[in-house]
C-alpha cells in the first residue's frame, strides 16, 4: 500500500504495532530464552566432558603409579557422576585390568559387566563382553563366559570372539567345538596373535576318522 503523506505512514505503523507488537516482543523474548538455554546447556556439556577427561587422566596416573585403590575410587566416582560418558567405560576398563593383575577377578568381572551394560557405544560394549567372558573363564565358570559372549558382532570382532569362545570350550572339555571356534577365528583377517592361535589349534587332538 502506498501512502500519500508521512503522517499516513506513521498512523499505519502505529496501527500495525498495536495489533502485532505483543507477538513480536514475545517472539524476541522466547528466541533469546532458547538461545540462552542452548548456550547454557552447551557450556554444561563441555564442562562435564572436561571433568570426565580429567578424572580419567587421574585414574590412569594412579594405575601407572600402582595406586590401585585411588584408581578404583576415581573409576567409581566417574561411573556414578557420568555413567553415559565414554570416559566412565574407559576408566572401568583400566581399573578392571588392574584388578586382574592383582588377582581380584570378581571385581574385574563386576566392572566389565557394568561397561557391557552401560557403555554409550556398541563396539565398547562388545569389547567389554569379550573381556568379561575371559575373566569368567579364569574364575572357572566357562558356561557364564560363553553366555557373556556377544551373539552378533561385526566381522572385525570374529577373531577375538571366536578365539575366546574356543578357550572357554576347551575349559569345558568340548575340544571339537573348540577346534571349530579356533578355525573360525583363524579364517578372520583380524587376529591379534595368529601364531598363538595356531599353537592352540595344534594342541588339540586331531579328530579320528569315523
Secondary structure as GFF3:
##gff-version 3
##sequence-region A 1 210
A	DSSP	alpha_helix	6	64	.	.	.	ID=ss1
A	DSSP	alpha_helix	68	81	.	.	.	ID=ss2
A	DSSP	alpha_helix	86	101	.	.	.	ID=ss3
A	DSSP	alpha_helix	105	118	.	.	.	ID=ss4
A	DSSP	alpha_helix	122	138	.	.	.	ID=ss5
A	DSSP	alpha_helix	142	148	.	.	.	ID=ss6
A	DSSP	three_ten_helix	155	157	.	.	.	ID=ss7
A	DSSP	alpha_helix	158	172	.	.	.	ID=ss8
A	DSSP	alpha_helix	175	187	.	.	.	ID=ss9
A	DSSP	alpha_helix	194	203	.	.	.	ID=ss10
###
